[in-house]
């Protein structure tokens, strides 16, 4: 007997914010099955589409839309600033809404996104990321302290100091004099799974250029090094101000481009502004 392979066609859009790329699926009417496996398969840069993960755009009962996102390893993530901006572009450019200010339900709460248009197309967006979480148990960080600021941690490279911030997901920010490949890809990988971070952590290595500019690279939990990380940029900006290294308004220079971060003194809210780009629309054949 001849065996037939049943193929499922999944329409998707490849998008990125500063090179932080995800595959976006319109799941407002129906949602694919086995999302974790789908994220792993599509994210593979050799046998799949290639991406940092998978994003589902869904209906919401508490906001205009809902975002579910999965890292390249299949783990579900709470929040991503770059993905949130791209969702805003996705729903507007694909005529799912005519609003230029939308609300987005995420596992980190409801976020508000202001879309910036040029010739009727979204070019960039500003996301109200909410207030940073600085209490160790809530980030979470397994330390008997309140705030984790310039705290030492032992690595294979020696003792390093970090500041912990949650922007809906846990971040550990290390300020260094030089950011190297070894630091990001070896030390970052090691620190992601350090027992001090009960839910693992996104690891940022940052070099302060001046009061308003910071260079940053990131080892993302569940994805490895990415070209950019929106929540990581926000966490780095907050950590830089907490440690007296920068002002409340900074530009973060990432491998994939620049993000502008403002930590408002009066409201305590962090605002993230950056580009949102559509790469292509296609169909993925799932066996």
Backbone bond lengths (Angstrom), bond angles and torsions (degrees), N, CA, C in turn:
res aa  C-N    CA-C-N  psi(-1)  N-CA   C-N-CA  omega(-1)  CA-C   N-CA-C  phi
1 X - - - 1.470 - - 1.528 110.00 -
2 X 1.314 115.11 144.55 1.453 120.15 179.44 1.530 108.79 -87.93
3 X 1.332 115.93 132.55 1.452 120.37 178.43 1.518 109.99 -90.73
4 X 1.338 116.13 133.91 1.454 121.32 179.77 1.528 109.12 -107.65
5 X 1.305 115.15 134.35 1.464 120.98 177.01 1.527 108.52 -95.54
6 X 1.308 116.53 121.30 1.463 121.18 179.62 1.533 108.64 -85.97
7 X 1.319 116.51 122.85 1.458 122.39 -179.29 1.529 109.62 -105.93
8 X 1.314 116.55 136.52 1.459 122.40 175.14 1.518 108.84 -107.65
9 X 1.329 116.57 127.91 1.461 120.82 178.89 1.524 109.76 -90.86
10 X 1.326 116.02 125.83 1.461 121.53 -180.00 1.531 108.38 -121.63
11 X 1.317 116.16 114.32 1.466 120.11 177.63 1.528 109.07 -77.92
12 X 1.322 115.85 137.39 1.461 119.90 -179.28 1.519 110.08 -149.18
13 X 1.325 114.85 168.02 1.462 122.34 175.85 1.518 108.30 -127.31
14 X 1.307 116.37 128.30 1.480 120.89 175.46 1.529 107.44 -87.50
15 X 1.332 116.32 127.01 1.468 121.75 -179.16 1.528 109.32 -138.29
16 X 1.325 115.53 161.42 1.463 119.11 175.24 1.523 111.34 -150.38
17 X 1.314 114.61 153.26 1.452 123.02 170.64 1.514 107.64 -122.40
18 X 1.330 116.99 108.79 1.470 121.91 -176.38 1.525 111.89 56.48
19 X 1.342 116.46 36.69 1.459 120.20 177.33 1.512 114.75 86.03
20 X 1.338 118.07 -8.40 1.470 122.35 175.84 1.527 106.37 -79.91
21 X 1.344 116.92 97.46 1.460 121.55 -166.22 1.532 113.13 -103.58
22 X 1.324 114.43 138.93 1.462 121.60 177.19 1.521 109.02 -137.34
23 X 1.324 115.10 158.56 1.451 121.92 172.57 1.523 107.71 -97.63
24 X 1.336 116.71 125.54 1.461 122.71 -173.36 1.523 110.07 -108.67
25 X 1.332 115.51 132.13 1.463 121.78 -179.21 1.528 109.15 -121.76
26 X 1.331 116.20 131.67 1.458 121.53 173.97 1.525 108.02 -76.59
27 X 1.327 115.86 104.72 1.461 121.32 -179.86 1.527 110.55 -112.62
28 X 1.332 116.28 28.87 1.461 119.35 -179.56 1.528 111.86 -72.86
29 X 1.325 117.26 -24.91 1.464 120.87 177.91 1.523 112.22 -104.66
30 X 1.323 117.02 -43.00 1.461 121.31 178.72 1.514 108.98 -147.58
31 X 1.334 114.97 154.43 1.467 120.43 -175.44 1.520 109.85 -124.47
32 X 1.318 117.96 135.86 1.474 120.09 177.31 1.525 111.37 -61.70
33 X 1.325 115.73 160.52 1.457 121.48 175.93 1.532 110.14 -88.54
34 X 1.316 115.64 167.17 1.466 122.47 172.20 1.530 111.84 50.82
35 X 1.320 116.03 58.68 1.461 120.88 -173.08 1.522 112.87 -63.80
36 X 1.319 117.62 -36.63 1.466 119.69 179.78 1.523 110.76 -63.09
37 X 1.334 116.36 -46.52 1.472 120.15 178.90 1.527 111.15 -65.98
38 X 1.333 116.30 -37.26 1.458 120.33 178.86 1.527 111.06 -64.21
39 X 1.331 116.09 -40.90 1.463 120.15 178.92 1.520 110.91 -61.83
40 X 1.320 116.69 -44.10 1.469 120.74 179.40 1.520 110.66 -62.94
41 X 1.338 116.53 -45.81 1.464 120.75 -176.85 1.523 111.62 -65.73
42 X 1.318 117.79 -46.41 1.461 120.90 -177.14 1.523 111.86 -71.52
43 X 1.328 117.20 -32.50 1.462 120.74 -175.13 1.525 113.29 -74.67
44 X 1.329 116.83 -21.01 1.462 120.14 -178.00 1.525 110.21 -59.13
45 X 1.341 116.44 123.49 1.466 120.13 -174.93 1.520 112.88 -82.41
46 X 1.338 118.09 -1.54 1.463 121.69 177.48 1.522 111.84 -108.80
47 X 1.330 116.74 -42.00 1.459 120.07 -175.64 1.523 113.52 -112.87
48 X 1.314 117.83 -6.49 1.457 121.67 179.54 1.515 111.17 -117.84
49 X 1.333 115.51 -149.97 1.461 120.80 177.38 1.519 110.26 -77.72
50 X 1.326 114.85 -41.82 1.458 121.08 -174.74 1.512 110.35 97.04
51 X 1.336 116.71 120.28 1.467 120.68 179.52 1.520 109.27 -176.68
52 X 1.338 114.82 172.40 1.457 121.16 173.00 1.525 111.06 -85.80
53 X 1.335 116.63 -5.45 1.453 118.84 178.44 1.517 112.10 160.86
54 X 1.321 114.79 -167.15 1.465 123.30 -174.63 1.521 109.21 -126.24
55 X 1.349 116.41 137.08 1.465 121.90 178.89 1.522 109.49 -124.93
56 X 1.332 116.15 129.59 1.461 122.92 175.72 1.523 108.79 -104.75
57 X 1.329 117.14 127.19 1.458 122.36 175.10 1.527 106.96 -99.10
58 X 1.344 116.91 118.07 1.454 121.50 -169.06 1.518 111.21 -129.65
59 X 1.322 115.90 167.67 1.451 120.89 172.46 1.526 109.43 -73.21
60 X 1.332 115.73 156.20 1.463 120.91 -179.55 1.518 109.75 -136.86
61 X 1.318 116.44 147.95 1.459 121.83 175.85 1.522 111.46 -92.86
62 X 1.351 117.54 -10.00 1.469 120.73 -176.04 1.520 113.11 -121.54
63 X 1.337 117.45 -5.48 1.460 121.31 -177.64 1.526 108.52 -149.05
64 X 1.320 116.35 179.18 1.467 119.75 178.23 1.525 111.10 -65.22
65 X 1.340 115.66 -40.40 1.463 121.34 -179.84 1.517 108.93 -145.83
66 X 1.322 114.61 165.84 1.460 122.02 176.28 1.517 108.87 -122.69
67 X 1.319 116.77 141.12 1.463 122.07 177.44 1.518 109.62 -116.53
68 X 1.336 116.59 125.49 1.463 120.94 166.62 1.516 106.82 -114.46
69 X 1.321 116.19 136.82 1.457 118.85 -177.87 1.521 111.09 -137.77
70 X 1.325 113.58 145.18 1.461 121.35 -177.94 1.522 108.98 -127.46
71 X 1.328 115.64 136.06 1.456 120.90 177.09 1.527 110.02 -70.90
72 X 1.323 115.18 172.49 1.463 120.45 -178.48 1.526 112.29 -63.49
73 X 1.332 117.69 -22.43 1.472 120.33 178.93 1.524 112.33 -90.81
74 X 1.334 117.18 3.60 1.451 121.14 178.22 1.517 115.34 93.87
75 X 1.319 117.97 -9.34 1.464 120.54 179.18 1.527 109.67 -74.24
76 X 1.329 115.69 143.38 1.470 119.56 -179.39 1.522 109.73 -85.16
77 X 1.329 116.15 135.76 1.459 122.24 -178.29 1.528 110.22 -104.97
78 X 1.328 115.34 150.88 1.459 119.32 -178.40 1.521 112.67 -76.46
79 X 1.354 116.44 -38.46 1.457 118.63 -169.39 1.522 109.97 -163.04
80 X 1.322 116.26 150.32 1.461 122.52 173.50 1.519 107.80 -151.62
81 X 1.315 116.95 120.42 1.454 120.95 -178.81 1.512 113.08 -65.40
82 X 1.335 116.98 -39.40 1.462 120.08 178.91 1.520 110.61 -65.98
83 X 1.326 116.95 -41.68 1.463 121.11 179.24 1.523 110.82 -66.73
84 X 1.325 117.41 -38.19 1.466 120.25 179.63 1.526 110.85 -62.16
85 X 1.338 117.12 -41.99 1.469 119.46 177.53 1.524 110.54 -62.48
86 X 1.330 116.31 -41.47 1.461 120.05 -179.23 1.528 111.20 -67.77
87 X 1.318 117.94 -34.52 1.456 120.09 175.49 1.530 110.00 -61.92
88 X 1.336 116.15 -41.24 1.461 119.73 176.43 1.519 111.76 -58.14
89 X 1.322 116.84 -44.92 1.463 121.24 177.47 1.526 110.44 -65.61
90 X 1.321 116.82 -41.32 1.467 121.77 -177.76 1.526 111.06 -59.19
91 X 1.325 117.10 -49.49 1.463 119.62 -174.77 1.525 111.81 -71.95
92 X 1.337 117.19 -32.09 1.464 119.71 179.52 1.524 111.21 -77.05
93 X 1.322 117.14 -50.16 1.465 120.61 -176.56 1.524 112.22 -66.21
94 X 1.344 117.16 -26.11 1.464 120.85 -179.76 1.528 112.66 -98.52
95 X 1.348 114.74 16.31 1.463 121.69 173.42 1.531 114.09 60.58
96 X 1.328 116.43 30.75 1.457 120.05 172.97 1.525 110.99 -83.97
97 X 1.330 116.43 -13.72 1.463 122.97 175.89 1.519 108.53 -156.99
98 X 1.334 115.79 157.65 1.461 120.18 172.50 1.527 110.63 -113.16
99 X 1.344 115.53 7.86 1.460 120.15 178.86 1.528 111.03 -77.65
100 X 1.317 116.98 144.01 1.464 120.61 173.58 1.532 111.29 -101.52
101 X 1.320 115.86 -4.82 1.466 121.79 168.58 1.519 106.63 -126.35
102 X 1.331 116.68 119.01 1.465 120.16 -177.53 1.519 110.08 -125.83
103 X 1.322 115.40 157.88 1.455 121.16 173.77 1.525 108.61 -108.36
104 X 1.323 115.71 142.99 1.463 121.43 -173.89 1.520 110.07 -131.28
105 X 1.316 116.39 120.41 1.458 121.49 176.26 1.522 109.94 -79.39
106 X 1.333 116.70 128.15 1.459 122.57 176.68 1.525 108.03 -133.82
107 X 1.320 116.56 171.46 1.460 119.84 175.73 1.526 111.76 -68.32
108 X 1.330 116.71 -12.32 1.467 121.56 176.97 1.526 111.36 -101.28
109 X 1.333 116.78 15.91 1.456 120.57 179.56 1.517 112.19 106.41
110 X 1.320 115.94 -179.02 1.464 121.77 -179.82 1.530 109.54 -87.90
111 X 1.317 116.19 126.69 1.460 122.38 -179.15 1.528 109.58 -110.83
112 X 1.332 116.22 147.32 1.462 121.82 176.40 1.525 109.06 -104.79
113 X 1.339 116.08 133.00 1.463 121.95 -176.33 1.523 109.17 -123.30
114 X 1.328 117.04 123.78 1.458 122.76 173.45 1.523 108.63 -99.12
115 X 1.327 116.20 122.84 1.453 121.69 -177.04 1.524 110.55 -92.85
116 X 1.329 116.72 138.04 1.458 122.55 178.61 1.521 108.21 -112.45
117 X 1.350 116.14 118.25 1.458 121.66 -171.51 1.523 112.50 -104.90
118 X 1.330 114.74 154.03 1.459 123.11 170.20 1.517 106.90 -141.01
119 X 1.342 116.32 118.94 1.466 121.91 -178.09 1.526 112.27 55.85
120 X 1.328 115.77 38.65 1.453 121.03 175.33 1.515 115.37 80.26
121 X 1.324 117.59 4.38 1.462 122.56 -179.51 1.528 109.01 -119.19
122 X 1.328 116.54 139.64 1.464 120.14 178.40 1.526 109.94 -72.27
123 X 1.318 116.26 124.34 1.468 121.45 177.84 1.524 111.95 -103.55
124 X 1.335 116.16 -33.78 1.459 120.40 -179.12 1.524 108.36 -153.95
125 X 1.314 115.23 174.85 1.459 119.60 -178.53 1.521 110.12 -155.22
126 X 1.322 114.94 155.87 1.458 122.32 174.37 1.521 108.42 -115.92
127 X 1.324 115.80 126.83 1.462 121.17 -179.03 1.525 109.37 -110.37
128 X 1.331 115.76 127.68 1.460 120.80 170.34 1.522 106.58 -78.49
129 X 1.320 116.08 103.69 1.464 121.25 -173.86 1.524 113.19 -84.36
130 X 1.339 116.85 -3.30 1.454 120.22 -178.92 1.516 112.19 83.44
131 X 1.304 116.70 -172.92 1.465 122.04 -178.85 1.519 110.77 -84.95
132 X 1.320 117.30 140.86 1.464 119.44 176.69 1.520 110.93 -68.58
133 X 1.325 115.98 145.37 1.461 122.04 176.02 1.519 108.07 -98.03
134 X 1.325 116.49 123.42 1.465 121.14 -173.34 1.525 113.29 -117.08
135 X 1.318 117.96 -6.73 1.465 121.12 179.58 1.522 110.04 -78.41
136 X 1.315 116.56 125.26 1.465 122.26 -175.08 1.536 113.83 -50.89
137 X 1.340 119.68 -47.37 1.467 118.91 -177.02 1.529 113.10 -65.25
138 X 1.336 116.92 -24.75 1.458 120.69 -176.63 1.522 112.67 -90.07
139 X 1.337 118.36 -15.60 1.470 120.19 -175.88 1.530 112.69 -69.07
140 X 1.313 125.75 -48.14 1.466 127.48 -4.11 1.536 111.95 -100.73
141 X 1.343 113.82 151.69 1.455 122.54 172.58 1.522 107.02 -131.67
142 X 1.318 116.73 131.09 1.472 121.13 -175.66 1.528 110.33 -83.76
143 X 1.330 115.30 70.68 1.457 121.50 177.79 1.524 109.26 -135.82
144 X 1.329 118.01 143.78 1.466 121.34 -178.93 1.530 111.73 -82.78
145 X 1.330 115.88 54.01 1.461 120.83 -178.64 1.522 107.90 -134.88
146 X 1.338 115.61 171.23 1.455 120.91 173.95 1.511 109.44 -84.27
147 X 1.331 115.43 -82.00 1.458 120.91 176.33 1.526 110.04 -90.52
148 X 1.324 115.81 144.97 1.465 121.33 179.31 1.526 107.53 -107.37
149 X 1.318 116.47 95.75 1.461 121.76 -176.28 1.528 108.80 -125.34
150 X 1.333 115.78 121.14 1.470 121.90 -179.10 1.528 111.35 54.01
151 X 1.300 116.40 43.45 1.466 120.64 -177.31 1.529 110.08 -89.68
152 X 1.314 118.46 137.35 1.468 120.74 -179.20 1.519 112.76 -75.80
153 X 1.326 115.25 146.01 1.453 121.90 172.25 1.522 107.53 -141.61
154 X 1.312 116.67 140.57 1.461 121.13 -177.84 1.525 109.32 -87.69
155 X 1.338 116.31 126.63 1.460 122.25 175.32 1.520 108.41 -122.83
156 X 1.332 116.21 173.08 1.462 119.55 177.76 1.529 111.39 -65.74
157 X 1.341 115.92 -18.73 1.467 120.50 178.09 1.517 112.19 -90.46
158 X 1.336 116.41 -2.04 1.459 120.19 -178.06 1.516 110.79 118.77
159 X 1.311 116.09 -169.68 1.461 121.34 -179.45 1.524 109.81 -80.98
160 X 1.330 115.87 129.51 1.461 121.69 176.38 1.525 108.09 -127.50
161 X 1.328 116.01 158.68 1.461 120.36 -178.47 1.529 110.36 -116.27
162 X 1.326 115.29 141.43 1.455 119.36 -178.26 1.517 111.18 -138.10
163 X 1.333 114.26 159.49 1.457 122.62 172.41 1.518 107.13 -117.92
164 X 1.325 116.71 130.85 1.462 121.50 -174.82 1.523 110.64 -101.57
165 X 1.327 115.35 134.64 1.462 122.71 179.55 1.525 107.95 -143.23
166 X 1.318 116.83 138.90 1.462 120.11 169.48 1.518 108.89 -109.31
167 X 1.336 115.11 131.54 1.459 121.14 171.06 1.529 108.02 -113.90
168 X 1.337 114.68 41.06 1.453 121.07 -172.08 1.511 110.73 97.96
169 X 1.323 116.72 -15.24 1.468 124.89 173.17 1.523 107.95 -144.45
170 X 1.327 118.37 153.72 1.464 120.97 -170.58 1.531 113.64 -79.49
171 X 1.342 115.55 136.53 1.459 121.96 178.51 1.520 110.05 -132.46
172 X 1.324 115.27 142.49 1.461 122.10 172.26 1.519 107.02 -122.70
173 X 1.328 116.83 117.64 1.465 122.59 -174.08 1.522 109.69 -105.55
174 X 1.331 115.74 124.04 1.460 122.88 179.30 1.526 108.65 -112.85
175 X 1.324 117.13 120.22 1.464 120.82 176.46 1.522 108.84 -91.43
176 X 1.319 115.97 126.23 1.460 122.14 -173.54 1.529 109.79 -132.77
177 X 1.311 115.75 164.37 1.472 120.80 178.10 1.524 112.28 -82.31
178 X 1.331 115.83 -26.26 1.461 121.01 179.69 1.525 109.12 -148.09
179 X 1.337 115.77 135.56 1.462 120.91 178.55 1.523 108.16 -102.04
180 X 1.316 116.37 117.83 1.461 120.91 -177.60 1.531 110.80 -115.33
181 X 1.343 115.78 163.57 1.465 120.61 176.81 1.521 110.96 -60.96
182 X 1.326 116.30 -40.53 1.463 120.38 -179.81 1.520 110.88 -63.87
183 X 1.309 116.03 -41.37 1.466 120.57 179.90 1.529 110.29 -59.98
184 X 1.327 116.30 -45.91 1.458 119.93 -176.67 1.526 111.80 -73.30
185 X 1.327 116.16 -51.26 1.465 120.75 -169.29 1.525 114.85 -85.29
186 X 1.323 117.02 -21.01 1.463 119.97 177.80 1.529 110.08 -103.53
187 X 1.323 116.27 -58.27 1.459 119.93 -179.25 1.522 110.92 -67.66
188 X 1.333 116.94 -38.89 1.467 120.42 178.16 1.508 111.99 -61.59
189 X 1.331 115.97 -44.39 1.469 120.35 178.07 1.533 110.52 -61.08
190 X 1.329 116.11 -41.81 1.464 121.14 -179.77 1.524 111.18 -64.65
191 X 1.334 116.67 -43.64 1.457 120.67 -175.42 1.522 112.72 -71.97
192 X 1.322 117.70 -31.00 1.466 120.63 179.74 1.516 111.82 -51.27
193 X 1.336 116.56 -40.21 1.466 121.45 -174.09 1.528 112.48 -105.90
194 X 1.329 117.77 14.61 1.455 120.65 176.76 1.531 109.88 -60.75
195 X 1.330 118.16 135.24 1.475 120.96 -178.35 1.520 114.02 -57.27
196 X 1.321 117.46 -16.62 1.459 119.62 178.58 1.532 111.16 -66.59
197 X 1.350 116.21 -17.65 1.466 122.00 178.51 1.533 108.68 -111.59
198 X 1.326 118.69 95.18 1.474 121.95 -173.70 1.527 113.94 -59.45
199 X 1.337 117.65 -28.60 1.464 121.31 179.10 1.537 110.68 -111.01
200 X 1.339 115.40 26.57 1.459 122.33 -171.56 1.528 108.77 61.36
201 X 1.332 118.14 -178.39 1.458 119.91 -177.91 1.514 110.78 -156.54
202 X 1.311 115.01 154.09 1.456 121.66 168.43 1.528 106.86 -82.53
203 X 1.323 116.46 133.83 1.461 120.77 -174.09 1.531 109.33 -112.57
204 X 1.339 115.68 119.48 1.461 121.09 178.38 1.530 110.80 -108.37
205 X 1.328 115.91 134.99 1.456 122.07 171.96 1.522 106.39 -113.95
206 X 1.339 116.16 123.47 1.458 120.65 -171.58 1.516 111.41 -130.26
207 X 1.319 114.98 142.47 1.470 122.17 175.48 1.524 107.56 -122.32
208 X 1.314 116.20 119.04 1.460 120.98 -179.31 1.524 109.31 -78.23
209 X 1.327 115.74 123.98 1.470 121.63 178.63 1.525 110.00 -88.67
210 X 1.333 115.50 -48.70 1.463 121.22 174.89 1.527 107.41 -158.86
211 X 1.301 116.90 -169.51 1.459 121.91 -173.88 1.531 112.76 -62.32
212 X 1.340 117.34 -20.50 1.468 120.44 -175.10 1.525 113.50 -124.16
213 X 1.337 118.56 6.58 1.458 120.80 -178.30 1.523 110.99 -138.48
214 X 1.326 115.11 135.83 1.465 121.26 179.77 1.520 108.98 -138.66
215 X 1.320 116.40 133.98 1.472 121.51 171.97 1.525 107.75 -92.20
216 X 1.340 117.25 138.13 1.460 119.53 -176.54 1.518 111.33 -146.15
217 X 1.339 115.92 142.27 1.463 122.65 167.85 1.524 107.59 -129.03
218 X 1.327 115.70 153.79 1.460 119.21 -170.90 1.518 111.74 -135.50
219 X 1.330 114.70 140.03 1.459 122.35 167.90 1.520 105.46 -105.55
220 X 1.337 116.79 107.28 1.460 120.89 -174.03 1.521 112.13 -86.04
221 X 1.308 114.49 137.03 1.452 121.84 176.06 1.537 109.39 -58.46
222 X 1.331 115.20 120.34 1.454 119.64 176.00 1.512 115.49 87.05
223 X 1.340 118.03 -6.57 1.466 120.26 -177.48 1.522 113.57 -131.01
224 X 1.338 118.24 -20.61 1.458 120.41 -174.00 1.521 110.59 84.93
225 X 1.324 117.49 -162.01 1.464 118.72 -179.84 1.513 109.95 -68.79
226 X 1.315 116.03 134.25 1.451 122.23 175.64 1.523 109.04 -121.70
227 X 1.336 115.46 165.68 1.462 120.48 -177.64 1.528 112.04 -71.21
228 X 1.325 116.35 -22.09 1.462 120.83 179.97 1.519 109.27 -164.70
229 X 1.317 115.96 160.38 1.463 121.81 175.81 1.522 107.18 -148.22
230 X 1.338 116.57 114.74 1.457 120.35 -176.64 1.512 113.05 -67.50
231 X 1.338 117.04 -47.87 1.459 118.99 178.03 1.522 110.70 -65.92
232 X 1.340 116.68 -33.01 1.457 120.69 177.32 1.517 112.36 -66.50
233 X 1.331 116.09 -38.50 1.466 120.35 176.51 1.523 110.29 -64.27
234 X 1.336 116.26 -41.29 1.466 120.25 177.62 1.526 110.79 -63.42
235 X 1.325 116.06 -45.97 1.467 120.24 179.78 1.523 110.99 -61.72
236 X 1.325 116.65 -39.18 1.470 120.66 179.39 1.516 111.05 -65.37
237 X 1.337 117.05 -42.01 1.465 120.71 178.61 1.526 110.75 -62.52
238 X 1.327 116.24 -43.21 1.469 120.49 178.69 1.524 110.36 -64.11
239 X 1.328 116.81 -45.80 1.469 121.03 -179.52 1.523 111.46 -62.94
240 X 1.326 116.47 -38.54 1.466 119.98 179.95 1.519 111.22 -64.01
241 X 1.321 116.31 -39.38 1.478 118.37 178.80 1.524 111.00 -73.01
242 X 1.315 117.09 -38.76 1.467 120.14 179.34 1.526 111.91 -61.23
243 X 1.318 116.08 -33.70 1.466 120.60 -178.08 1.534 112.36 -94.01
244 X 1.330 116.90 7.15 1.458 121.16 175.93 1.519 114.37 74.86
245 X 1.332 116.77 21.48 1.471 120.19 -176.19 1.519 113.70 -97.33
246 X 1.330 118.28 -15.84 1.465 120.63 -176.68 1.517 110.25 -156.67
247 X 1.318 115.21 168.05 1.460 121.06 179.22 1.524 110.12 -80.87
248 X 1.307 116.73 -176.60 1.458 121.33 -179.21 1.536 112.45 -80.35
249 X 1.310 117.57 -7.85 1.462 120.82 -179.65 1.527 108.36 -128.43
250 X 1.337 116.57 115.59 1.464 120.16 -173.87 1.529 110.94 -139.87
251 X 1.310 114.35 158.43 1.457 122.07 169.81 1.514 107.94 -104.80
252 X 1.325 116.12 125.87 1.455 121.52 179.03 1.527 108.42 -100.05
253 X 1.331 116.78 120.19 1.467 122.20 178.94 1.528 108.68 -91.57
254 X 1.343 116.13 115.54 1.458 122.27 -179.27 1.522 109.47 -113.42
255 X 1.318 116.78 170.66 1.457 120.10 -179.97 1.527 111.71 -58.49
256 X 1.343 116.84 -33.82 1.458 120.52 -176.04 1.512 115.11 -95.99
257 X 1.324 118.37 -1.35 1.462 120.47 -179.36 1.515 111.45 144.04
258 X 1.328 115.92 -166.03 1.458 121.69 -174.26 1.525 111.44 -110.06
259 X 1.321 115.17 143.17 1.456 122.80 172.41 1.522 108.44 -123.19
260 X 1.321 115.34 140.02 1.468 120.43 179.14 1.523 108.95 -104.01
261 X 1.331 116.26 127.30 1.465 122.08 -176.34 1.524 109.49 -121.85
262 X 1.337 115.62 133.20 1.469 120.60 174.18 1.517 109.13 -129.79
263 X 1.330 116.21 121.16 1.465 122.30 175.95 1.514 107.40 -100.17
264 X 1.322 116.49 102.67 1.460 121.50 -173.05 1.528 111.34 -70.54
265 X 1.292 115.68 127.42 1.467 120.90 -176.02 1.522 111.66 -69.42
266 X 1.330 117.22 -37.90 1.462 121.07 -174.85 1.529 112.62 -76.28
267 X 1.336 116.68 -40.70 1.469 120.11 -175.57 1.518 113.03 -98.50
268 X 1.332 118.24 -14.95 1.469 124.79 -176.13 1.527 112.14 69.21
269 X 1.335 118.27 10.24 1.459 121.24 -177.18 1.520 110.41 -93.20
270 X 1.324 114.80 149.38 1.462 121.41 -179.33 1.527 108.71 -105.69
271 X 1.337 116.23 130.77 1.459 121.48 -179.47 1.531 109.39 -114.85
272 X 1.315 114.41 128.69 1.464 122.18 -176.66 1.524 109.36 -114.62
273 X 1.329 116.62 124.19 1.465 121.30 178.59 1.519 109.49 -123.10
274 X 1.342 115.75 133.03 1.459 119.57 178.88 1.517 110.83 -171.85
275 X 1.329 116.84 176.21 1.467 121.69 -176.20 1.526 112.81 -76.91
276 X 1.325 114.67 160.68 1.464 123.00 172.04 1.519 106.64 -137.74
277 X 1.325 116.22 125.84 1.476 120.78 -170.81 1.527 110.22 -129.84
278 X 1.329 116.21 133.37 1.463 121.75 171.29 1.521 108.80 -92.67
279 X 1.329 116.84 126.18 1.458 121.45 -179.25 1.527 110.97 -90.68
280 X 1.355 116.51 -52.41 1.464 119.71 177.01 1.520 110.60 -167.25
281 X 1.334 115.50 163.15 1.455 123.51 172.69 1.535 107.17 -109.06
282 X 1.322 116.86 141.57 1.471 118.82 -177.85 1.529 109.66 -159.29
283 X 1.318 114.90 -179.90 1.456 122.67 176.21 1.521 108.84 -122.74
284 X 1.327 115.52 130.41 1.467 121.36 178.29 1.525 108.77 -101.14
285 X 1.327 115.78 131.51 1.461 120.89 178.94 1.516 109.48 -96.42
286 X 1.316 115.46 111.79 1.458 121.25 -177.93 1.515 109.88 -101.43
287 X 1.333 116.46 123.69 1.465 120.81 178.37 1.527 110.53 -81.47
